[in-house]
Amino acid sequence: MKTRLFALIPCLVLGVSALWAHHSLTAEYDQSKKVTLHGTLTSIDWRNPHAWIYLSVKTESGATEKWQCELGSPNAMTRQGWTQDAAKPGDEMVVDGLLAKDGSKTCSSRNVKMKDGRVLWSQSQGPER
């Protein structure tokens, strides 16, 4: 009996730590503050638990801002048809997302659309081809 209990403890610890590791969307992003970014892709960070894209975005005043946009997991994105090579640095894209609560140039991407109209990532639907 003690052996079974001893074996169960690591499983419980790992399970609880996995729950803490995943963040809540509402904890980090303000769902009432939507943003649309028209920018140029500078890089993609394709890793778990969420991939990221980095954009160079020109403001109305002509200044350039660096933005980071959180995507879904690489696994979910692959199922929707987006691979790591679907977009390359220099590609223009439009990202619709939710702003970070901390005021940084960070958003949670809801949709990522290429200049030619292809939808690479959507939280609500699969890619349009």
Secondary structure, 3 states (H helix, E strand, C coil): CHHHHHHHHHHHHHHHHHHHHCCCHHHHEEEEEEEEEEEEEEEEECCCCCCEEEEEEECCCCCEEEEEEECCCHHHHHHCCCCCCCCCCCCEEEEEEEEECCCCCEEEEEEEEECCCCEEEECCCCCCC
